[in-house]
Amino acid sequence: MKITKTFDYSFTQIFLFASYLISWLSISTSIEDVLNFSKEMSLSEFINFARQLFNLLIFPVLLLFFFKEFKFINFRNEILLISLMIYFLFQLPGILLTENSYYNLGYIISALNILLIFILSNIYISKKEYFNFFYITFIILSMISILNYKTFVNFFTSESHNVLYTFFNVNELFADKTSPRSTGSSRTFLLIYLIINLVFFRFLKKYQIVKIICYIFTASVILLFQSRTTSTLLLIFVLLNFFNEQKFSFKDYINYFIIYFLTPVIFILSLVMIKENLNNKNILNELPIEKNLQVEKILRPFDQQTFSSGRFNDWKKIISKMNNSLIYGFGAQGDRFLIQQSASNALIYSLSSSGILGLIFFSIFSINCLFILINLIKIKIIKLNDIFICAVIVILFLLRSLLESSYAVFSIDYIILLTSINYLNRFKQVIAK
């Protein structure tokens, strides 16, 4: 296996990192964007065309590399990735045998691209070089947040304080694709904070005040987005981080509570008061004396009849419609094919897209993730910063999959979970030594 190097990286390594970036950039596009090519297309249409075209072009090249290096692949160590690969392959019959759109083949190809990238990276890329995947992830997530700046402009210009829960149907900054909803936006900020702790650990360890400021900003934004799922995940991270730091004195309790719980709340209330003053309004004067805040202007609208936002009914509908294709499902995006919206649960999504056969292998992958986390605790390296942050990311996505399709479909969740769990699975033994 001859490796030619340039800039301290082989051409194969550069191709893998470039393919990873292309996979990231292809999110929100589909095969339809490629088939709609014409000389009259707008700039946004051309950008979407190019994003998906490159994603399709790297697939046969990655396959060629995969079969070329087949004999070097340690399949015993790749059960994690192979089980997920089989899950996505089981989505093919549903597309071919049902009326689901052939355009959804793009989701399967995109998912396989990421899997092939990591299987090959386990041959070609060292632990130090692997961090480039996290750097790329940090840059992409930061770009997504910056491009979504109009959401924050609306927050400061609107009379209401719950507008971060809303989203734009179409946004020219996202090449006329739908901009992130509150759940996705809040999750993005949480992930940015976690990855900052991962890749800039030494800097943050030296300057703790910067780390605290980053947390307060992240927590405040997440709470303003009012995503119940992400807010719960933030709380879980805070609790896990507390036990990881193992500072259990009374003073430590107080300091931790003030920094991680009280300060973000104070910051949000201060921000709301400033915002009211900027709009020449006083939040206190408009209310009866017995009230302290205009709750209706701060809290997001929600269905008082159900906390699940209708998820249970959606799950029942999907399961009731599975009789015609229970074995192999309805292919990628099977949930939207059946009920025209997200399943909001990874297991239900995997059942709808790949049937019982795919569900088995998806479950094997998820259970394997849990075993890896348990093994990290057993060998007592969970406290190492990179291991801890990656483990937290995996835990949060496993929990998020209970209320969102998450990593069951090609998405931000999918890419970041695989980046983190593959790091843990591959390097835990090396680190332990």
N, C-alpha and C positions, 0 to 999 in steps of 0.2 A: 504494500500500500504506500506508493510514493506520494509525498506531500511537497508541493512547491509553495514557498512562502513569499509573501510581500507584506511590508509594514507589520512584521511579526505575526501575521495571520496567513494561514494557507488559503488558497482560492476556494477550497471546499468550505472552510470555516466562514469566509466572507459570504459565500453563497447562502449558507444556512442562516446567518444573521440577516442578510438581505431578504430572504424568504420569510423570516419571522416578521420583519417590518412590513412586507407586502401583505402578509396575512392580517396584520393589524389594520392596515389601511383599507382592506377590502370589506371591513365590517360595514353593514347597512346596504351593501350593493348585492346584486344578484345576476344570474346569467341573463336575465331580461335586459339589463343595462348594456350587455355586450351585443345582444341580438337587435337592439334598437339603434345600432350604428347607422348614421346617415351623414351626408355632407352638410345638412342644414342644422345639425345638432348644436345646442347652446354650449357655452363653456362648462356649465355644471354637468350637462349630459356627457360631455367628452371626458371630464374628470372621473365620473362614475364608470364610464366605459373602460377607461384605462385602469382604474383600481381593480375591477373585476377581471379584466383581460389578463393582467399580470398574475393575478391569483390563479387563474386557470392554466397559464403557461408554465408556472413552476411545478404544477402537479406531476406531469410526466417526467420532468427532470428529477424530482425527488423520488419518484418510483424507480427510475433507472438507477439512482444512487443506492436505493434500498436493496434492490436485487443484486447490484454489483458487490455490495458489502454484506450480503446475506450471511456468508460463512463467518463473519466477524461479530455478528450480533449474538449476544448472550440472552437467548430467549427465556431462560430461567429467571433472569433479572428483569425481563421486560414484560412479565405477566400483567403488570399494572396497565401498561400502554396497549398491549395486544388485546386485552379484554375490552377496552374502550373502542379499539379499532373494529373488533367484531360487532360491537353494538351499533356502530355507524354503518357498517356493511349490511346489517340486517334491516336498515331503512330503505335499501334499494328495492326489494320486492314490493313494498307498499306503494312506491312511486310508479313502478312498472305495471302493477296489477290492479291499481285503483285509478280513480279519476283525479288524483292529486296532481298538481302541476309539475311538469318536468323541470321547470325553472328551479325548483327546490333541490335539484341535484347539486346546485352550487353550495348549499349548506353542508352536504356530505363531503364534497371535495375540499372545502375550506377546513373542515374538522380533521380530515385525513392529512392534509398538509401539515398541520401543527403536530400531529402524532408522528409523522415521518421525520419532521425536523428534529424532534426530541430523541427519537430512536437513533438517528444519525449523529446527533450531538453527543450522545453517550459514547460514541466511538471516537469522534474527532475533537471534542471540546473539553478542556480541563476545568477544574473548579473555578479558578481565577477568571478564565475566559467566559464562563457561564454567566457571570454577573452582567455581561453585556445585554443579555435578555432582559434583566431587570432595569438596566439603564434605558433601553428602548421603551419598555413598558412605562417607565416614569415620564419620558418625553411625550409619549402618545396621550397618556391620561392628562398631563398638564395642558396639552394642546386642546383636548376636548373641553376642558374646563374654561380655558381662555376663549375659545370660539363660542361658548355658551354665555358670554358676558351679558347679553341682552336680558337674560333672566334677572340678573342683579340690577341692571338699569331699571327694569320694571318695578323691582322691589322698592327702590328708593323714590321712584316717581309716582307710584300708586298710593292711594289713600289707605288701602288695605295692607295688612302685614302678613297675609298668608299666600301672597302671589308666587312665592318660590315653589309652592306646591303645583302651580300650573306649568304649562309648557307650550311651546310653539308647535303647530302642526307641521309647518314647513319652514326651513331656515336656510337662507342662501349661503350662510357661512358653512353649512354642512352639505354643500352642493345640492341644495333643494331636497335634502332628505329630512326626515323627522328629527328634530333635536331631542336630546335626552329628557325623559320625564324626571320628576322629583326623585323617584326611587333610584333611577340610574345615576342621576347627578350626585345625590348624597353618597351613594356607594363609591362613586369615583373619587370624591374627596377623602373618604375613609381609606381607600386603597392608596391614594397618593401619600397620605400621612404614614401608613405602614411601610411603604416602599422607601420613603425618605428615611425612616428609622433603620431600614435594611442597608441601603447603599451609602448613607451619610452617617453611619453609626459613630465613627470616630470623631467626626466634627461635632455631632450633637452631644456626645459624651463629654467633650471638652467645654461646650457652651450649652449648659443645661437650660439657660433662659430661652434660647432659641427653640429648643425642643418644647418647652412649656407654651411659648407663644404659638408655635405651629399647632399644638394640640387644642388650645383654646379657640383658635380660629376654625379648625376643622370641626370640633364639637359644636360650635355655635352655628356654623353653616348647616351641618347635618340636622340640628334641631329646628332650624328655620325652614328647611325643606319639608319637615314633618312627615318623613317616611317612617312608618312604624317599624318596618322591617330593619332598615338601616340603623335607626335609633336603638333598637334592641341589640343589634350586632355591636354597636359602639359600646353599649353598657357591658356586653360580654367581654370585649377587648379590655375595657378598664378594669374589670374584675380579674381577668387572667394576668394582666400586667401587674396588678397589685400583688398577687401571690408569687409571681415570678421575681419581683424585686425583693420579696421576703423582708420587708421592713415593718415589723409588727409592734413597735412601741406605741404608746399613746400619742406621742408627738407626731409620729409618722402617720398614724390614722388621721389626725387633724389636718396635717399638711396635705395629705393625699385627697381628702374630702374637699378641702378648699380649692385645690388646683383642678381636680378632675370632675367635680360635681358643681360646686357653688360658683366658681368663677365664670364658666360658660353661660350660666343662667343670668348672672349679673351683667355680663357683656351683652347678651341678647336684649334684656330689658333696657339697658342704656342705649343700645342702638335704636330700639323702637321709639324711645323718648326723643332722641335726636332727630329721627326721621319725622316724627310728628311736628317738631318745632320747625324743621325745614319746610314743611307743608303749611306752616302758619296755623297749626292746630295744637290743641292741648288735650292729650289723651285723658286727663283727669276731669277737665271741666265739662266734658260732654256726657258724663255718666252720673247716675244717681249717687248720692253720698255713700251708700252701703257697698258700692262696687269700686274696685280699684283699677280694673283694666277693661277695655272693650274686648271681651273674650271673642265675640263674633268677628272682630277685625284681625285677630291673631291666629285663632285655631282654624285649621283646614276644614272644609266641608266634608262631612262623612255621614254614612248611612247609620242612623241610630238603631236600626233593626238588627244589624249584624256587624260584628267586628271583623269578619273575614272578607269584607268587601265582595261578597258573592262567590268566593272561591269554592265553597262546599257545593253549591249548586252547579258550578262549572265542572267540577270533578265528577259529579253524578251524571251529568249530561254526556261527558266523554265516555265514561264506563258503559253507559246504557247504549251507546252507539258503536261499541267495539265488537259486537256479535258477528258482524260480517267479515271482520278481518282481525280476529283476536290473536291469531298465531303470528302474523308478520306485520300487523299494523298498517298504517296508511302513509308511511314515508315521512321524510323530514317535513316539519311544520304540520304534522298530523293533527295537532290540536286546533290550529286555525282552519284546517280543512273541515274539521268536524263541527266546531262551534264558533268559528270566525273570530277567535281571540285566544290569548295565551292560556295554557293550562294552569299556570302559576303553581306548579309543583313538578319537580324533576322526575319523580317516579311515574306520575300520571302522563307527563309528556313523553317519557321513554316508552310507556305502554302504547300511547296513541301513535307514535312514530315508527316503532319497531316491533310492536306486539310483545307477546310473552317471551319469545326467543331473545329479543333484544333487551327486554327488561332484566332477564337473568344475568346477562353480561354487564349491563349497566350497574346492577346491584353488586356484582363481583368487584367491579372497579371501586365503587363507593366503600364497600366493606374493607377492601384492601387498603384504602386511604386511612381508615380507622385503625387497622392493624399497624400501619407504619407509625402513626401517632403514638399508639400504645408502646410500640417498640422503642421509640425515642425516650419515653418516660422510663422504661426499664433500663436502658443503657445510660440514663442520667446525663444526657447532653442537651435536654430541652432548654436549659437556661442559656446556652450560647445564643448570642444575639441573632445571627442569621437563621439558626434552627428555630428559635422561638418565633420570630416574625413570620417565617414561612409556615410554621405549624399553625399560628393564629389565622393566617389567610386561609389555610385549608379548613380549619374548624369553622370559620365564619361562612365559607361557601357551602360547606356541608349543611350547616344550619339554614342558610338562605335558601337552599334547594327545597326546603319544606314549604316555602311560601312563594317561590318563583321557579321558573323553568331552569334558570341558572346554567350550570355547566352541562346540562343534558342536551343543549343545542349550541352550535358555534356562536360564540358571543364573547364579550369582555370577560365575563365570569370564567368561561371555558379556557381562554388563553392563559389567564393569570393563575387559575387553579392548577393547570397542567405545568406551568412554569415552576410553581412552588412545590408541588408534590413530586415532580421528577427530580428537583434539586434535593429534596429530603431523601427520596428513595435511592438516589445514586451516591450521595456524598455522606450519608450518616455514618457509614462504617469507616470511611476515610477520616472523618472528623473525630470519631470516637477513639481512633488510634493516637 
